């Protein structure tokens, strides 16, 4: 079953699906965003999105094209341990609402960096915004690569041509649609993704002999005995406890800092709707993520027991290859619609976040008197430029599709998440601590990654380092330590403390938690801060110790 030329026999069928898909997205985006008259409406819509639509949109934003491509390749490589990684990815989004989403919405901040500006001041917010632009571009990079790979694999279009044409189509759609269009489209895209992933997967499972094919997310367990006979090591948790723990700072905490995910909280009509959207999100995402693991399981099963041969460079294409082998062309053409929808939905959030970061968190911060009309135009330009930069970076992409996406999680966890978590729950956090945490933590994370200085890594294991697991396990606790310790010290230095707005910070923290009376003792525990520093130091030291796999 070896085939090095994985593409549709009838590429025109796939091209027709792509044209129809983009036409639908453009129409919905134009209709949804035609009334936007301010930059805020561009980034949060009209803040009247219902719970179900918002839950679908959140799921679509979080899914990304990596779900169809790079994630299944990771399952081929990691096998059962990937389940632990997947659990952390699912856990992170409800934590956005539980830990700080409600608080940020209550204060009227519609992006994490907006909160950082109000909580820590202009300088800290600009530093955080610059790091978040890098995070968003890295995240968008994976989607651009995936779009081009999909076009190349299914339609035979050269990678560069697919990248430029597909990338510009997506950037144009997002620029036209804004957050209102992105949210409505994302709900449609999530339905397309779920159907075009789960239904074809059922057909593949039936073809390889699975009797639970009618509900593939969970009922592929009847294939387990055959897998154990053919590949007994599949279910071994072959990594050390340290590896599994490192997923928490890299992915769970990292997701809390991703701007394009947190922005979804603010499109809801009210807090009750935002919380209900999280319930829908957890259900929908759990269903599709379970199916994603089933797809990876079937891929390993097919390569082990069915004679299917997939070269390492084609591992990212596992989902597409399984459909090409076991399903007719028209089914694979529909899978294209799901893959394109996954890439477009996440890119929407990425590019809207870039637009908000540039126009709202940098330009509007430096020039607060800029007119709404100019700011709105600037937002559209920023979204378009962010997309163009992502396209240019994807010309010479990382070898592993999902790496740039997961690495972005860790950078967000280092430079953004600690500022939000500590800033919401500890009044003593100040701008000096915030800037130290972002700058030092961010630089440390970049230095120990394999992308900038390949010789300076913590483990030497390509997957662990590439996903940012080892770097985040060191840099995230360092960021928490710096934020708390520097804030505590500078609050007690008269020469620096005179430049702090302590009373305003106290009132802000009280207000975002919904208190009408001001009590200094709330959210001001020195014991809690001390415990956080000690635990963070233990984790950082553990990260520096030898990694046993």
N, C-alpha and C positions, 0 to 999 in steps of 0.2 A: 504493500500500500504506500510505498514511498513516492512522493510527488513533490518536486522542487518548485513547480510552477503553480502555486495555489491561487487560482482565480476562477471566476465564473466562466462557464462555456459561452454564455450569452451575456457579455458585459452591458449590452444595451438595456437589458432588463434592470440591472443594478443602477444604471444611469437614470433611467426613468423614475425609479424609486427615490433617488437623491433629489432630482428636480422637483418631484411632487412634495417631498418632505420640506425642502427649503421654501417652496412657494407657500406652503401652509404657515411656516414659521414667520415669514415676512408679512403675510396678511394679518395674522394675529398680533404681531408686534406693532405694526403700523396703527391698527385700530385701537390697541390698548394704550399707546403712548401719545396719541395725537393731541391730547388735552394738557400735556405737561407744560407748565409755564414757569417752573422754578427748578433750581438744581436739586432741592430736596425731593420734589416729585419725581425727578429723573432717577434718583437712587432708592427711594422707598415706595414709589408708586403713589397712590392716594391713601396709603395705610388703611385700606378697607378690605383686605383680602380675607376670605373665609378660611375656616380651620382646615377643611379637607383640601382645598386648592393649595393652601400654604404648606400643608404637610406633604402633598405630592411634590410641590416645588422644592421644599427642603431636601427631600429624598433625591430628586433629580440633580440638584446642585452637588450633593455629596457623592452620588454614584460615580460620576466621571467616566470617561472612555476607558480608563484603566480597568474598570469592572469587566468590560468586554475583552480587553487585551492583556495588559500587563499583570493584572491580579491572578488570572488563571495560569500565567507563566510562573508566578511565584509559587503557586500551589504545586506545580510540576517539580519545583526545586525544593520547597520546604516540606511539602506533604502535610501530615496532620498538625504539626506545630503552627501552621498558618491559622488554624481556628482561633488560637489565643490572640493572634494579631487582629483578626477580624472582629473578635468580641470587643476589643478596645476601640476600634473604629466606630462600632455601633454605639458604644456607651457614651462617647464623647458629646454627641449633639444634645441629648437630654440634659447633660451637665451644663451646657451653655445657658439654658433657662434656669436650672436649679441654682447655679453658683452666681451668675451675674446678669443673665439676660433680662430678668424682671427688673432688676435695679437700674440697668442702663436705660431701659425703655421708660421707666418712671421718671427719670431725670430729663428725658427728651433727647438723649444722644442716639443717633441712628447709625453709628458705626463705633467699633471699639476705640479707634483713634480719636474720635470726637470725645469720648469719655476721658482719654488720657490728656487731651488738651484742657478740659475743664478741671480735671483732678490735679494735674501736675504742671500745667502751663505750656506755653508755646514751644519752647525749645525741646522739651521731652516729647511733645506730640509730633514735631517735625522729624526727630530721630526715629521714632516708632513708625511714622508714615513711610520713611525711606526704606526701612527694613521690610515693611509690609508690601511695598511695591515690588521689592525683590521676591518676596514670598509669592505674591500673586502672579508675577511673570513666570517663576519656576513652575507653579501649578498649571498655568495656562500653557506653558511649553509642552508639558506631557500631553495635553489635549490636542495641540497642533500636530505633534508628532503622530498621535494616534489617528487623526483624520487623514493625514497623508499616507500612513501605512495602510489604512482601510481602502483608500482609493487605489493605491498601488497593488494591493493584494487582490481585491475583488474585480477591479476594472482594468488592470494592466496599465494604468496611468503612471508615468514616471513619478518618483517620490517628489521631486522639486516642483513639478507641474501641479500635482495634487495638493501640495502644501500651499502654494501661492493662490491657486484658484479657490480651493476649499477654505483656506484661512481668510481670504478677503470676503468671501460670501458670508462667513460667520461673523466677522467683524462688522460688516455692513448691517447685518440683521440685528445685532446687539445695539449698535449705534442708533438705529431707527427705533427700536422697541423700548429702550430704557428698562427700568425695573418693572414697570407695569407689564410691558410686553414679555419680559423675561419670566416673570412669575406665571402669567397665564400660559405661556408657551411651555414652561418647565412642567406644569401640571400635565399638559398634553404629552410632553416628552416622556414623563415618568410612566404613563400608561403604555405608551409605545414600547419603552424599554422593557417593562415587566412582561408584556405579552410576547415580544420578539426575543426575549431571552428564555423564559420559562417554557413556552409551548414548543419551540424547536428542540430544547433540551430534552423534553419528554420523548420526542420522536427519536432522538439520538439514543437515549437510554433503552427504548424499545428495540432499536436495531442491534444493540450490543447484548441483548438478552435480559435486561432488567424488567422485572414484573411490576415494580412500583412506578413505572413511567408516568402514570396518570397524575401524580403529584410529585414531580422531581425534586422540589426543595428538600423534602424529608424522606421520601420513600425509596431512596436508592440503597437503603441498608441491605436489601436482599442480595446485592452484589458483593457485600463484604466478605462472605466466605471464599468466593472465587478470588477476590483481591488478596486475601490472606494466604491462599495457596500459591498465588503467582508472585506476590511481593510482600512477604511477612513483615518487612521493616516499615511499611507504609504508616502504621499506627504508632510507631515509636516516637516518644518525645525526646529526640536525640540531642537537644540543646540543654545548656546548664540553666539553673534557676535565674542566674543573672541575666541571661538573654531574654527570658520572659518578663522579668521585672523592667528591663529597659524599654519595653513597649509602652509603659505608662507615661514616662516623661516625653517620649518621642511622639506618640500618637494621641493618647488621651488628653494630656495637657496641651499638646501641640494644636489639636483641633479647636481648643477653647480660644486660641489666638487667631484663627483664620478669619480674616475680615469678611470674606464673601459668604461664610456660613452664618456668622452673627447678624449680618444685615437682614437675613430672612426674618428674624424675630420682630423687626420693626415694620414689616409690611402688613402685619396683622392689625385688625381693627381695634383690638383691646388686649389686655393681659390674659383674660379668660380665653380668647380665641388663640392667642399665641401658645398657651399651655395645651389647649386641645389639639393644635397643629402638631405638637410634639408627640402626642399619642398616635396620631395618624402616621407621623414620620417613623416612629419606632416600628409600627406594624408593617408598613410598606417596605421599609428598608430591610427589616429582618427577613421578610419573605424573599426579596431579591438577593440579598447577601447569602442566604442559605442556598439559594439556587446557584449562586456563583461558586460556592464551595463544591456543590454537586457537580458543576461543569468541570471543575478541576479534577475531582475524583474520577469522573468518567474519562477525562483525558488521560490520566495515569493508567486507568483500567484498559483503555484502548491501546495505548502504547505498549502495555505489558502483556496483554492477552490476545489482542486482535491483530497484531502485526503492523499496526500503524507506526510509521517512522517519521519523527519530527526533529529536524536539525536544531541545534541550540539557537541559531540566529532566527529561526521561525517560531520559537517558543511563545513569543508575544501574540502570535496569531492563532493560538490553540482553539479558541471559540469558533473562529471563522473556519479553520481547517476541519474541525469536527462536523460543522454544518456542510461544508463542501463534500466531505466523504460520505456522510450518512443521510443527508437530506437532498431533495431536488433543488435545482437552481432557484426556483421561485421562492422557496423557503429561505434560502441563503440571502436572496435579494431583500427580503423583509428584515432579516437580521441586520443588513446594512442600515435600514431605517432606525433600528434600535441603537446601533453603534454611533451613528451620526447624532441621534438625539442625546445620547449620553455625553458626547463631546461638546455639543452645542450648549446643553444646559449648564455644565460646569464652567465653560468658557464665559457664559453670560455673567455668572457670579464673579468670576475672576476679573473680567474687564470692567464691570461696573464698580468693583472694589478699587481697581486702579484709577478709574475716573474720579471716584469720590476722594481717594487719597490725594491725588494731584490737585484737583480743583477746590475741594472743601478743606482738606487737612493741611495743605501746604500753601497754595496761593491765597485762599480766603483767610488763612491765619496771618500771613504776611501782609495782606492788603484787605483788611476787614471791611472797607467801605466800597468794595467792588460791587457793581450793580447786579441785580438778579439776571438781567438779560445777558450780560457779558459772562457771568458765572455759568449760566446754562450752556452757552456756546462753548465755553472752556471745557465743560464736562463732556460734551460730545467729542471735542477734539482729543481730550485725554483718553477716552475710551478707544478711539480709533488708533491713536499712537501706541497705546498699550498692546493692541492687537498686532500692529505692524512689527513692533519690537519682538513679540513672541514668535512671529513668522520668521524673522531674520535669525533669531537664536536657534530655531528648529532646523535650519539648513544643515548644520553640523551637530546633530543631537547626541545626547548620551546614548550609549549602546543599549541600555535597559530602560524601556519605556516608563515603568512605574517609579524608577528611582527618583527622578526629578520631582515627582509629586510627593512621595513620602518624605523626601529630604526637606521639602518646604514645610511640612508639618512641624518638624523639629525646630526649624528656624523661628516659626511663629511661637512655638512653645518657649523658646529662649527669650525672645525680644519683646513679646507682646503679652502673652498670657499671665506671667507673674505680676506685671504692672496692673492688670485688670483685677486679678483675684485678690492680691494684697490691697490694692487701692480701694476696693469695695468693702473689704472686711477688716481693715486696720487703719485707723485715722492717722497714725504717725508716719505713714508712708509719705514721702515728699519728692520734690522734683530732682534733688541731688541723687537720691537713691534710685529713682526711676532712670535717670540718664546713665548712671554707672552700670545698672543692671542691663540695660539695652545694649550699650556700646561694648562693654567688656564681654558680656555673655554672647552677644552676636558675633563678635570677632573670634572669640574662642571656638564657637561652634563651626565657623567657616574654616578656621585654621586646621582643626582636627578632622575635617571631612576629607574624603579622597579626591575631591574635585579641584581644589586649589593647590594644596600641598600634598600630593599622593604619598609622600614618604612619611608624613606625620599623621599616623592613625593609631587608634587605641587597640584594635584587635587584629588587623590584618586580614579579616574575613570580608570578602567583597560585598556580600549581601548585607551583612550587619552594618558595615561602615557606610555603604551606599544608601541605605534606607535612613541613615541618620540616627540609628539606635544608640551606637556607642557615643557619638558626639552629644546627643541630647541628654544621655544619662549623666554626663559630666557637666555640660553647660547649663542645663535647666536648674539644677540645685545651686550652682554658682550664682545664677541670676537672682534666685530667691534670697540667697545669703547677702548679696551686695545690696539689694533693694532694702532689706530690713536693717542691716547693720549700718550702712551709710546714712539712711534716714534717721535712725536712732541717734547716731553721733552728731550729725549736723543740726538736728533739732535742739541740741544742747550746746551748740557753739554760737555765742552771741553775734559774732561777725557774719555768720551765714544765716542764722535763724531770723535775723531782721528782714531778710528778703523773702521769707516764707509767708504764706497767707493761711496761718493756722486756723483762725476762727472761720474763715470761708470754707476751708477743707472740712472742718468738723460739721458745719451746717450742711455741706453738700452730702457727706456720708449719711447723716441723719435723714436728709430729705430723700435720698435714693432708696433708703430702706422703709420709707413711708411714715417716719415719725414726725409728728407735728411739734412736739416739745423737744428741746435740745438738752441732752444729758451727756456730759463729757466722758463719763466712764464707759459708755457703750462702744463696742468695737475698738477698744484701746488696750487690750490685754498684753502686758509684757511677757507673761508666762506663755501664752500662745505663740507670740513672736519668737521667744527663745526656743521653744520646742521645735518650731519650724526650722530655725537656723541649725540646731543640733542634728535633726533628721536629715536636712539637706547636706550638711557636712559629711555625715556617714555615707550617704549615697554617692557624693562626689569622690570620696576616698575609695569606695568600692569600685567606682568606674575606672579609677586609675590602676587598680590591681589587675593581674593577668586574667584574661577572659578564657574560661574553659568552655569548650563547645561540646 
